[in-house]
Amino acid sequence: MRGVVFDGTRAEVVDDLEVRAPGPGEVLVAVAAAGLCHSDLSVIDGTIPFPPPVVLGHEGAGVVEAVGAGVVHVAPGDHVALSTIANCGTCGECHRGRPTMCRKAIGTPDQPFTRGGKPVYQFAANSSFAERTIVKGVQAVKIPDDIPLTSAALIGCAVVTGVGAALNRAKVDRGDSVVVIGTGGIGLNVLQGARIAGAGVIVAVDANPEKEAVARRFGATHFFGSTEGVREVLPHGADHAFECVGRVELVREAVDLLDRHGQAVLLGMPGAKDEASFVVASMFLDKSILGCRYGSSRPQRDFALYADLYRAGHLLLDELVTATYPVEDFAAAVADAEAGRVARGVLTF
């Protein structure tokens, strides 16, 4: 079968992958669509260290092909969106409603694939850049059949991370002021998460002026090319500032933009050893700096919620998909993503 494999030097589309049958508690999914996220590119450029060879992809949707023993919540033929959180469901964190903190979800990567008889790793417990993939049952979230799979794929990363950061981690409230730095796939979803929450002023910041129209469509009330303009709208600062780029200097700017009792939420992925700085004295006005893993989500609950919001016309999914590419055009999809020409490019099988 076809898939995108990174061998430690370069990523290429191959056609000789094999995947094993699902074991107990597992689901075999025929992937229909997978979004290309910058986290996949970060594996290729080394920002996210990961052992090769590995099948990339972590934002996908498809149709259940087979289930292992004990899986009862999905069945062959069901449409599913795939979560990257392979939580155990039995530990203290899972029972506290914090599956993103499950330590077993961040364990040793599995090798359900083979190529030429040699094992191949799975990225983010997902590997949606393959025609078929194996996931734990908890990662397969049933969705209505009337949601296009090219749109549903984005629920599993961009949507759950961005919208979840606004609703679950920051808990944006009605009338709050929000600044979103970076309007890629994650930033756009923070914008619409803030809009859904009822935020008052929602400021988008992006160096690319061509992103203003789409930022406003997703919820921005104002748009600036740099953070220097934000004080024109929010002279006292923002209740929430989200850094969605992954640059340490922008982390500092997010912190500096906060009003009293404000919170900066970090979503961008800088280098593994990068450090950021801030003025410590400024934090004694009850300001906070928050990390956020996977939108602080509960995938089985949140994916269903986002599907309902989409069907009700409140959550934009189709509008996130700027372009679709057959998997063979992976290189073109990467080029468009790196050039900032797409909100989200989606690979199809």
Solvent accessible surface area in square Angstrom, and as a share of the most:
residue,aa,sasa,rsa
1,M,45,0.20
2,R,64,0.24
3,G,0,0.00
4,V,0,0.00
5,V,3,0.02
6,F,13,0.06
7,D,72,0.38
8,G,39,0.38
9,T,117,0.68
10,R,137,0.50
11,A,23,0.18
12,E,51,0.23
13,V,49,0.28
14,V,10,0.06
15,D,108,0.56
16,D,69,0.36
17,L,2,0.01
18,E,117,0.53
19,V,34,0.20
20,R,96,0.35
21,A,77,0.60
22,P,26,0.16
23,G,21,0.20
24,P,116,0.73
25,G,33,0.31
26,E,29,0.13
27,V,0,0.00
28,L,21,0.10
29,V,0,0.00
30,A,28,0.21
31,V,7,0.04
32,A,30,0.23
33,A,1,0.00
34,A,0,0.00
35,G,0,0.00
36,L,6,0.03
37,C,8,0.05
38,H,105,0.47
39,S,29,0.19
40,D,0,0.00
41,L,14,0.07
42,S,14,0.09
43,V,5,0.03
44,I,52,0.26
45,D,102,0.53
46,G,48,0.47
47,T,39,0.23
48,I,32,0.16
49,P,100,0.63
50,F,44,0.18
51,P,53,0.33
52,P,61,0.38
53,P,52,0.33
54,V,0,0.00
55,V,0,0.00
56,L,0,0.00
57,G,0,0.00
58,H,11,0.05
59,E,0,0.00
60,G,0,0.00
61,A,0,0.00
62,G,0,0.00
63,V,46,0.27
64,V,3,0.02
65,E,72,0.32
66,A,33,0.25
67,V,46,0.26
68,G,9,0.09
69,A,74,0.58
70,G,73,0.70
71,V,17,0.10
72,V,136,0.78
73,H,81,0.36
74,V,4,0.03
75,A,49,0.38
76,P,85,0.53
77,G,46,0.44
78,D,26,0.13
79,H,38,0.17
80,V,0,0.00
81,A,0,0.00
82,L,0,0.00
83,S,0,0.00
84,T,18,0.11
85,I,3,0.02
86,A,7,0.05
87,N,13,0.07
88,C,38,0.23
89,G,37,0.36
90,T,103,0.60
91,C,39,0.23
92,G,40,0.38
93,E,31,0.14
94,C,19,0.12
95,H,141,0.63
96,R,148,0.54
97,G,20,0.19
98,R,114,0.42
99,P,13,0.08
100,T,5,0.03
101,M,84,0.38
102,C,0,0.00
103,R,189,0.69
104,K,138,0.59
105,A,15,0.12
106,I,103,0.52
107,G,49,0.48
108,T,129,0.75
109,P,45,0.28
110,D,71,0.37
111,Q,69,0.31
112,P,4,0.02
113,F,0,0.00
114,T,47,0.27
115,R,80,0.29
116,G,74,0.71
117,G,71,0.68
118,K,148,0.63
119,P,70,0.44
120,V,2,0.01
121,Y,51,0.19
122,Q,11,0.05
123,F,13,0.05
124,A,32,0.25
125,A,31,0.24
126,N,0,0.00
127,S,0,0.00
128,S,0,0.00
129,F,0,0.00
130,A,0,0.00
131,E,40,0.18
132,R,86,0.31
133,T,0,0.00
134,I,5,0.03
135,V,4,0.02
136,K,86,0.36
137,G,7,0.07
138,V,50,0.29
139,Q,2,0.01
140,A,0,0.00
141,V,3,0.02
142,K,113,0.48
143,I,4,0.02
144,P,36,0.23
145,D,100,0.52
146,D,96,0.49
147,I,2,0.01
148,P,58,0.37
149,L,30,0.15
150,T,42,0.24
151,S,3,0.02
152,A,0,0.00
153,A,0,0.00
154,L,0,0.00
155,I,0,0.00
156,G,0,0.00
157,C,11,0.06
158,A,0,0.00
159,V,0,0.00
160,V,0,0.00
161,T,16,0.09
162,G,0,0.00
163,V,0,0.00
164,G,0,0.00
165,A,0,0.00
166,A,0,0.00
167,L,46,0.23
168,N,30,0.15
169,R,91,0.33
170,A,5,0.04
171,K,144,0.61
172,V,11,0.06
173,D,77,0.40
174,R,192,0.70
175,G,58,0.56
176,D,29,0.15
177,S,15,0.09
178,V,0,0.00
179,V,0,0.00
180,V,0,0.00
181,I,4,0.02
182,G,7,0.07
183,T,2,0.01
184,G,30,0.28
185,G,6,0.06
186,I,31,0.16
187,G,1,0.01
188,L,1,0.00
189,N,0,0.00
190,V,0,0.00
191,L,0,0.00
192,Q,0,0.00
193,G,0,0.00
194,A,0,0.00
195,R,82,0.30
196,I,52,0.26
197,A,20,0.15
198,G,33,0.32
199,A,14,0.11
200,G,40,0.38
201,V,45,0.26
202,I,5,0.02
203,V,0,0.00
204,A,0,0.00
205,V,6,0.04
206,D,20,0.10
207,A,93,0.72
208,N,46,0.24
209,P,102,0.64
210,E,149,0.67
211,K,38,0.16
212,E,62,0.28
213,A,79,0.61
214,V,43,0.25
215,A,0,0.00
216,R,107,0.39
217,R,156,0.57
218,F,0,0.00
219,G,10,0.10
220,A,7,0.05
221,T,58,0.33
222,H,59,0.26
223,F,26,0.11
224,F,41,0.17
225,G,48,0.46
226,S,53,0.34
227,T,17,0.10
228,E,154,0.69
229,G,11,0.10
230,V,0,0.00
231,R,94,0.34
232,E,140,0.63
233,V,38,0.22
234,L,17,0.08
235,P,91,0.57
236,H,145,0.65
237,G,6,0.06
238,A,0,0.00
239,D,50,0.26
240,H,12,0.05
241,A,0,0.00
242,F,0,0.00
243,E,2,0.01
244,C,21,0.12
245,V,66,0.38
246,G,10,0.10
247,R,123,0.45
248,V,47,0.27
249,E,81,0.36
250,L,22,0.11
251,V,15,0.09
252,R,80,0.29
253,E,58,0.26
254,A,0,0.00
255,V,1,0.01
256,D,65,0.34
257,L,11,0.05
258,L,5,0.02
259,D,40,0.20
260,R,169,0.62
261,H,136,0.61
262,G,0,0.00
263,Q,33,0.15
264,A,0,0.00
265,V,0,0.00
266,L,52,0.26
267,L,27,0.14
268,G,17,0.16
269,M,112,0.50
270,P,38,0.24
271,G,25,0.24
272,A,80,0.62
273,K,190,0.80
274,D,82,0.43
275,E,149,0.67
276,A,51,0.40
277,S,75,0.48
278,F,79,0.33
279,V,74,0.42
280,V,95,0.54
281,A,71,0.55
282,S,31,0.20
283,M,35,0.15
284,F,159,0.66
285,L,81,0.40
286,D,100,0.52
287,K,31,0.13
288,S,42,0.27
289,I,58,0.29
290,L,30,0.15
291,G,45,0.44
292,C,25,0.15
293,R,89,0.32
294,Y,22,0.09
295,G,0,0.00
296,S,39,0.25
297,S,1,0.01
298,R,107,0.39
299,P,8,0.05
300,Q,74,0.33
301,R,116,0.42
302,D,1,0.01
303,F,0,0.00
304,A,44,0.34
305,L,77,0.39
306,Y,1,0.00
307,A,2,0.02
308,D,84,0.43
309,L,30,0.15
310,Y,39,0.15
311,R,132,0.48
312,A,64,0.49
313,G,58,0.55
314,H,99,0.44
315,L,3,0.01
316,L,33,0.16
317,L,0,0.00
318,D,67,0.35
319,E,57,0.26
320,L,0,0.00
321,V,30,0.17
322,T,74,0.43
323,A,32,0.25
324,T,73,0.43
325,Y,19,0.07
326,P,68,0.43
327,V,0,0.00
328,E,93,0.42
329,D,63,0.32
330,F,10,0.04
331,A,79,0.62
332,A,49,0.38
333,A,1,0.01
334,V,24,0.14
335,A,47,0.37
336,D,30,0.16
337,A,11,0.09
338,E,119,0.54
339,A,57,0.44
340,G,27,0.26
341,R,144,0.53
342,V,23,0.13
343,A,20,0.15
344,R,9,0.03
345,G,3,0.03
346,V,0,0.00
347,L,0,0.00
348,T,39,0.23
349,F,60,0.25
